[in-house]
């Protein structure tokens, strides 16, 4: 049902001589301006205690003092409002607050577009086409800069004292530095807390993915309150284990099986790949470590001569590949791969793929943070079967977990 009755609608159509659909927009804009200005006048009436032209009823030394012009953006476009003033400058309007220039939620729209990887110039053009609002690229940049303090607080917020599972992975971004664009790494840490909820603990942009920088990241986690980590799932970066041992000596490291398989297959011809991968599956799906080693020995007999380096890498990395054999299937499924964080990385890439490069670390960080808000919002539920998983952890890490329960 319409908020206006038939007679009122007919009056509006007649008053504005509306004959085409596009003419309604101008009428709505005109009415919107009039309504806002009436609301501002009513607010000042209440502030002074008397209406305009009724100064005989005033009980204050304050009074009206003309109007000022203010340009605002709305969903109907951009136009100027006449803002009533008072002599004491005590009037604080609420309909359009002091300093407010956006009545359309443009700030939120701009942040959403920026979070999807659009450049400041693209956003400026987009806003102009959709809303008729003139928002320069510099203004867009200033609006997005408003979230920098929020990012700083988020990146330094206190964390939980224990994360049974931690995932560490990197995402490449091209960032301008010293006048040239360089490939940098966004180091991303995802944790599963003792209640079974996932969270992105932080994002650190560094020169490249290295064990040294990961040690810096891990030390930051310690400084933010993370006392213990039971299992860290990592990719195949050399020196990862040493970095984790330096920060968290008791943490067990599980090298990502999927990464290991993927790297092994780089050396395999397409005609052998199917049977080669089937042999690898027997290794990491074995019920025990001994059974896994037996499967690896059979695998070496079959493929060792033809793909010596690929087979050798399984023996070289066995210590970190075999961690999963200590655990039941319900935990194995969580740690044998870094897929949980890679799934988040796929979402990050959706937001960064339209931007082949960023003018600064801050620019890249703003996009990644805005993407993080959306990613974490989808993680409202506990990890599947967390009750069973936690029961296993209470037995396997009894002394370490007891004080956190």
C-alpha positions, 0 to 999 in steps of 0.5 A: 500500500502506498504511503501517499493517498491517491489525491496526494499522488495526483497533486504531485504528478500535476504539480511537477507536470510528470509525463515520463518515467525519468521525470520522476527522478527530478521530482523525488530529488526536489521533494527530498531536498525540501523534506530534509530542509524542513526536518532541519528547521524543525530541529532548530525550532526544538533547539531554540524553543520557538518556531520561526517568526514567533520570537515573542515566545523565545526563552533563550538569548540564542536566535536564528542566524540565516543559512549556510550552503552544504553540498551532499550526496544522496541516492538521488544525486548530488545537490545543495542543502540550506542548513539553518544556523544559530548565533551561538553556534550551539545547534548540532543537527542530527538529520545531516550532521556537521561534517557529513556530506554523504546521505546515500551511504556512499562511503560504504559503497566505495569501501565495498567496491574498493574491497572488490579490487576496483581502483580509485579512478574506476570507483570514481567513474562508477559512482558518477555513472550510478549516482550522479555524484562527483567523487574524485579519485583522491576523495575515494582514496581518503575515504578508504584511508579511514579504515587504516586505524581499524586495520591497525587495531585489528592487526594488533588485537589480543589473540586467544592463548592457544590455537590447536591448529594453525595454518600458514600460507602466502599470497603474492601481490604486486606492489610499488616500491621505490618507483618500481613494482615488485612481487611481494608476499602477503603472509596469512595466518589462520587459526582454529581456536579451542572452541573450534572456530576459525579466524584470520589472525593477521596479514603481514606484507613482506618482501617475499615468503621466507623462513626469516619473515615467518619467524617474525610473524610467529613472534608477533603472534606470541607478543599478541598472546598466543602461548601455544600451538599444537599443530601447524599446517604449512606448505613446502617452504624450506626452513619453515620447521626451523622457524616454528620450532624457534617460536613454538618448540612443542608445536608439531609441523605437518607439511601439506600433502597436497603441495608435496603431491603437486610438486612431485607431479611436476617431474612426471609425464602426463601418461604416467601421472594417473598411476603415479598419483595412485601410488602416492595416495597409498602412502598418505592414506596408509593407516600407520606410519610403518604402513606408509613407509612400506607403501613408500618403499613399494612406490620407490621400486616402481618409480625410483629409477624413472623419477628419482628426484620426486621419490627422494623428496618424500624421503627427505621430507618424511618427518614433517609429512608423517605427522598426520599418522599420529592422529585419527581420521577426524584430525587428519582431514584437518591437517594433511593439507593447507586447503582451509587457508587456501580456500580463504586465499581463493576468496582473497584472489577474487578481490585482488585479481582485478588489480594487477598491481597496488601503489603501496603496501597500505593499498594492498592491505586495505583490499585484503582486510576488506576481503577478510571481513567477508571471509570471516563473516562466513565462518559462523559455525564450528569446525565439523565434528569439533567435539570429537576432535577436542576429545582427542586433543584433551588426551594427546595434549592433556597437560598443555590443554587442561589450563585453557579449558 
